[in-house]
Amino acid sequence: MSTTYTHQGLPDGVKPFDLPDMLEKLRTQLGLRDEDITYVRYLLRKVRAADFMPGRICAVWEAVGTQAADLGFNVRRITRIASRLEACGLVLCTASKGGRRFGRRDSDGRIVVAGGINLGPLIEQAGDLLRLVQHQAKVLERLGDSRQRANDLIRSIRGLEAEQAVEAARAIFPRLRPSEVNDTERLAQIIDALETILADFSSDNGRTIETAGSDSSGRPDTHQRKKTKTCITERPLRTTPAQVVQLASRELREIVEFYWSAQDQGGRLSWDTVMCATRDRALQLGISGQLWQCCCDQLGAKRTALCLMITDCNSERTDAYQVRDVAQAFGGMTRHEAIRGEVVERLLGELIAFAGGQQKWHRISSSSPA
C-alpha cells in the first residue's frame, strides 16, 4: 500500500471523534467488536487536527508494542484488530514488508510519508456512515412507535375482560411482548392481527374500546402489582466535570486529558469530554458497548459516567468500599440507580468525603483539564 495515501477530508459538521461514535452505532452491521472501536479512538488521539484537512495524510506509525502497552492488549491482539479494520475497509495498513512502521512530518507539521495505520479510508467513508446512522435512527424510531401501538392494543384487548380475546391474541403473538420483536414487518403484521381481534371482540360486546389509555375505564384495577422502574428522566447532578476528574482513577484521568486536549482544545473541561473518556475506560474494563448504551438510555449519559467513575475509583481503595470487579460493580450500581435512584448522590458524597479525609485528591497542575 502507498505510504502517501491522502484523503478528501471530513464532511461538513462531522468532527474526528464523531467517527468512533458512528462505528459504535453500526458495529453490528459492520461486524466490529468493542475492542475495534477502542482502538480507533486510541488512533484518533495520536493524530493532529490538521491531519484531517483535505489532501493530507492521516496516519499513526507508533510501534505495535507501544500501542499494546498503552491499551493493555498483547501484540497479537493489536495485529488482529488492525487486520479486521482493514478487512472492513476502514483503515490501510501501510507498514513495510518487515512490519517496520515509520513516518515523517515536514517543518509545517504536515505528514509527508507514513508507514503504519492510515485512517484515510475511514475519513472518506464518514459521509456514508453518517447516512447509515441517520437511517438506523429513523428505523428505531418507527420500531419504537410500532411497539407502543402494539402495547396499546394488547392493553385494550385485556381491558375487554374477555378471556377468548386474550387467547386469540396469544394465538398469533404468544408472549404478548412487543419489546422482543425487532423486525418492523413482523411487528406490522402483529398490529394488524391485534386490531382485528380488538374490533371483533369489541363488536361482540356491543361497545368500542379506545386503544389509548382512557380515564373512563370500567371497574378500577385493585390487584397489587410489583412495579419496577426501568427508566429514569435524567436528573440534575450536584457535581461538575472538574470535580469528576479530581476524583477519577489515574487511568481514567489520563484518558480525560487525551480528550480534553483533542475536544476542548485545552479550554474549560466539558461533560462531553468526561462522557467520552468514561466510555473508553468502560470498554477497557470489559463493560460492553451494548450495556453502556442501555445504561445511558435508562439513567442519562452523565449519570452513567459518574457510576463508572465511582466504581473505577473505588477499585483503588482498601476499605469496606473496595471494588474488586469494576464491571460487575458498575452493573450492580446502575441497576440500583435505575430502580431506587439517589445511589449516585450517596456514593459520590461518600467518595468526596473519603478523598478529602484521606488527602487522596489528585494534584492539579496548570495544564490540567480541571
C-alpha positions in Angstrom: 0.0 0.0 0.0 1.1 3.6 -0.7 2.7 5.3 2.3 1.5 8.7 0.9 -2.2 7.8 0.7 -4.2 11.0 1.1 -7.9 11.7 1.9 -10.5 14.3 0.9 -11.4 15.4 4.4 -14.5 15.1 6.6 -18.0 16.2 5.6 -19.3 19.4 7.0 -20.5 19.1 10.6 -18.6 15.9 11.2 -15.8 16.0 13.8 -12.9 13.5 14.2 -14.3 12.0 17.4 -17.8 11.5 15.7 -16.2 8.7 13.7 -15.9 6.1 16.5 -19.4 7.1 17.8 -20.8 6.3 14.4 -18.9 3.0 14.2 -20.3 2.0 17.6 -23.8 2.6 16.5 -23.1 0.5 13.3 -21.0 -2.1 15.0 -23.4 -5.0 14.3 -23.8 -4.1 10.6 -20.0 -3.6 10.1 -19.1 -6.7 12.1 -17.0 -4.8 14.6 -16.1 -5.5 18.2 -15.8 -3.2 21.2 -12.0 -3.6 21.1 -12.0 -2.4 17.4 -13.8 0.8 18.4 -11.5 1.3 21.4 -8.5 1.0 19.0 -10.0 3.6 16.6 -10.5 6.0 19.5 -6.9 5.4 20.5 -5.6 6.1 17.0 -7.6 9.4 16.8 -5.9 10.6 19.9 -2.5 10.1 18.2 -3.1 12.3 15.2 -3.4 16.1 14.9 -6.4 18.2 13.9 -4.6 19.4 10.8 -4.2 15.8 9.6 -8.0 15.8 8.8 -7.7 18.6 6.2 -8.4 17.6 2.6 -5.4 16.3 0.7 -3.5 15.4 3.9 -2.2 12.1 5.2 -3.8 11.0 8.4 -1.8 8.1 9.9 -0.3 6.6 13.0 3.1 4.9 12.9 3.7 4.2 16.5 5.2 0.7 17.2 2.7 -2.1 17.8 4.4 -2.9 21.1 3.8 0.6 22.3 0.2 0.6 21.3 -0.3 -2.8 23.0 1.2 -1.4 26.2 -0.9 1.7 26.2 -4.2 -0.3 25.7 -3.3 -3.2 27.9 -3.6 -5.6 24.9 -1.0 -8.0 23.7 0.7 -7.5 20.3 -1.2 -10.3 18.6 -4.5 -8.7 19.6 -3.5 -5.4 18.2 -2.5 -7.1 14.9 -5.8 -8.9 14.7 -7.8 -5.7 15.4 -5.8 -3.8 12.6 -6.4 -6.6 10.2 -10.2 -6.7 11.0 -10.5 -2.9 10.5 -8.6 -3.2 7.2 -10.8 -6.0 6.0 -13.8 -3.8 6.7 -12.3 -1.1 4.5 -11.8 1.4 7.4 -8.0 1.7 7.5 -5.0 0.9 5.4 -2.0 -1.0 6.9 1.0 0.6 5.1 3.9 -0.7 7.1 7.0 -2.1 5.3 7.2 -5.8 4.4 9.2 -6.4 7.6 6.4 -4.8 9.7 8.5 -1.7 10.4 6.5 1.4 11.0 7.8 4.9 10.1 6.6 8.4 9.4 7.9 11.9 8.8 6.3 15.4 9.1 7.7 18.5 7.3 8.5 21.8 9.0 4.8 22.8 8.9 3.8 19.6 10.8 2.3 18.0 7.6 2.8 14.3 7.2 4.7 13.6 4.0 5.1 9.9 4.4 3.8 7.3 6.8 4.1 3.5 7.1 1.6 2.3 9.8 -2.1 2.6 10.2 -3.7 5.1 7.7 -7.1 6.5 8.7 -7.8 7.9 5.2 -10.5 5.2 4.3 -12.4 5.9 7.5 -12.4 9.6 6.9 -13.6 9.2 3.3 -16.4 6.9 4.4 -17.7 9.4 7.1 -20.5 10.6 4.8 -21.8 7.1 4.1 -21.5 6.2 7.8 -23.5 9.3 8.8 -26.3 8.4 6.4 -26.4 4.9 7.7 -26.6 6.2 11.3 -29.4 8.6 10.4 -31.3 5.8 8.6 -30.9 3.5 11.6 -32.2 6.2 13.9 -35.3 6.5 11.8 -35.9 2.8 11.7 -35.5 2.6 15.5 -37.9 5.5 15.9 -40.5 3.7 13.8 -39.9 0.5 15.6 -40.5 2.2 19.0 -43.7 3.8 17.7 -44.9 0.4 16.5 -44.1 -1.3 19.8 -46.1 1.4 21.6 -49.0 0.8 19.3 -48.9 -2.9 19.9 -48.7 -2.4 23.6 -51.8 -0.1 23.5 -53.7 -2.8 21.5 -52.7 -5.5 24.0 -53.8 -3.3 26.9 -57.1 -2.7 25.2 -57.7 -6.4 24.5 -57.1 -7.2 28.1 -59.5 -4.4 29.1 -62.3 -6.2 27.2 -62.3 -8.7 30.1 -62.9 -11.5 27.6 -60.7 -14.5 28.0 -61.3 -15.6 24.4 -59.9 -12.3 23.2 -56.7 -12.7 25.1 -56.4 -16.3 23.9 -56.9 -15.1 20.3 -54.1 -12.6 20.8 -51.8 -15.2 22.2 -52.5 -17.5 19.3 -50.8 -15.0 16.9 -48.4 -13.5 19.5 -47.8 -16.0 22.3 -45.7 -13.9 24.8 -47.5 -10.6 24.1 -44.2 -8.7 24.5 -43.7 -6.2 21.6 -40.3 -5.2 23.0 -39.0 -8.7 21.9 -39.8 -8.0 18.3 -37.1 -6.3 16.2 -38.5 -6.9 12.7 -40.7 -3.9 11.7 -42.5 -6.0 9.1 -43.3 -8.8 11.6 -44.5 -6.1 14.1 -46.8 -4.6 11.5 -48.4 -8.0 10.9 -48.9 -8.4 14.6 -50.5 -5.0 14.9 -52.9 -5.8 12.0 -53.9 -9.0 13.7 -54.4 -7.3 17.1 -56.5 -4.6 15.6 -58.7 -7.2 14.0 -59.1 -9.1 17.3 -59.9 -5.9 19.2 -62.5 -4.9 16.6 -64.2 -8.3 16.5 -64.5 -8.8 20.3 -65.5 -5.1 20.8 -68.4 -5.6 18.4 -69.4 -8.9 20.2 -69.6 -6.9 23.5 -71.6 -4.2 21.8 -69.1 -1.5 22.7 -65.9 0.1 21.4 -62.6 0.4 23.2 -60.1 3.2 23.0 -56.7 1.9 22.1 -55.0 4.7 24.0 -55.2 4.9 27.8 -58.7 6.2 28.8 -59.8 7.8 32.1 -63.3 6.3 31.6 -62.4 2.7 32.1 -64.7 0.2 33.8 -64.2 -1.0 37.3 -60.9 0.0 38.9 -57.9 -2.4 39.0 -57.4 -3.3 42.6 -54.8 -6.0 42.0 -51.5 -5.3 43.7 -48.6 -5.5 41.2 -44.9 -5.1 41.9 -43.8 -2.3 39.7 -40.1 -1.8 38.8 -38.9 1.5 37.5 -37.0 0.8 34.3 -36.2 4.3 33.1 -35.4 7.5 34.9 -35.5 11.0 33.5 -32.1 12.4 33.8 -31.9 14.4 37.0 -29.6 17.4 37.6 -26.3 16.5 39.1 -24.7 18.3 42.0 -21.2 18.0 40.6 -19.0 19.4 37.8 -16.6 17.9 35.2 -13.7 19.4 37.1 -14.8 17.6 40.3 -15.2 14.3 38.4 -11.6 14.5 37.1 -10.3 15.3 40.6 -11.9 12.1 41.9 -11.0 9.9 38.9 -8.6 7.0 39.0 -5.2 7.5 37.4 -6.1 5.6 34.3 -9.4 7.4 33.7 -7.7 10.8 34.4 -5.1 10.1 31.6 -7.9 9.3 29.1 -9.8 12.5 30.1 -6.6 14.5 29.4 -6.4 13.0 25.9 -9.9 14.0 25.1 -9.6 17.4 26.8 -6.7 18.3 24.5 -8.5 17.0 21.4 -12.1 18.1 22.0 -11.9 21.1 24.4 -8.7 22.4 22.9 -7.2 22.8 26.3 -10.1 25.1 27.5 -12.8 24.5 30.0 -13.4 20.8 30.6 -16.8 19.8 29.2 -19.2 17.0 30.1 -18.8 15.7 26.6 -15.1 15.1 27.2 -15.9 13.3 30.5 -18.5 11.1 28.9 -16.2 10.1 26.0 -13.4 9.3 28.4 -15.6 7.2 30.8 -17.0 5.2 27.9 -13.4 4.4 26.7 -12.5 3.4 30.3 -15.6 1.2 30.5 -14.6 -0.7 27.3 -11.1 -1.2 28.7 -12.6 -2.7 31.9 -14.7 -5.2 29.9 -18.1 -3.4 30.0 -19.8 -4.0 26.7 -20.9 -1.2 24.4 -24.4 -2.6 24.5 -24.6 -2.4 28.3 -23.1 1.1 28.3 -25.7 2.4 25.8 -28.5 0.7 27.7 -27.4 2.4 30.9 -27.2 5.8 29.1 -30.7 5.3 27.8 -32.0 4.5 31.3 -30.0 6.9 33.5 -28.7 9.5 31.1 -25.1 9.7 29.9 -23.8 12.0 32.7 -25.2 9.8 35.5 -23.8 6.7 33.7 -20.4 8.3 33.5 -20.5 9.1 37.2 -21.3 5.4 38.0 -18.2 4.3 36.1 -16.0 6.9 37.7 -17.1 5.9 41.2 -16.7 2.2 40.8 -13.4 2.6 39.0 -12.1 4.9 41.7 -13.3 2.6 44.5 -11.2 -0.2 42.9 -8.1 1.6 44.2 -9.4 1.5 47.8 -8.7 -1.0 50.6 -11.6 -0.3 52.9 -15.2 -1.6 53.0 -16.0 0.3 49.8 -13.3 -1.5 47.8 -14.4 -2.8 44.4 -12.7 -6.0 43.1 -14.6 -6.3 39.8 -15.3 -2.9 38.3 -17.5 -4.3 35.5 -19.7 -6.3 37.9 -19.9 -3.4 40.4 -20.8 -1.0 37.6 -23.7 -3.3 36.5 -25.0 -3.5 40.1 -24.7 0.2 40.7 -26.6 1.2 37.6 -29.4 -1.4 38.3 -29.9 0.0 41.8 -29.8 3.6 40.5 -32.4 2.7 37.9 -34.7 1.1 40.5 -34.3 3.4 43.5 -32.4 6.5 42.4 -30.1 8.6 44.6 -27.4 5.9 44.7 -25.1 8.1 42.7 -25.5 11.1 45.0 -24.9 9.0 48.1 -21.8 7.2 46.9 -20.5 10.4 45.3 -20.8 12.2 48.6 -19.1 9.3 50.4 -16.2 9.3 47.8 -15.7 13.1 48.2 -15.6 12.7 52.0 -13.1 9.8 51.7 -10.9 11.7 49.2 -10.9 14.8 51.4 -10.3 12.9 54.6 -7.5 10.7 53.2 -6.0 13.6 51.2 -6.5 11.5 48.1 -7.3 14.4 45.7 -5.2 14.4 42.6 -2.7 17.2 42.3 -4.0 19.7 39.7 -1.3 21.2 37.5 -1.7 24.4 35.5 -2.2 22.3 32.3 -4.8 20.1 33.9 -8.3 19.8 32.4 -9.7 20.6 35.8 
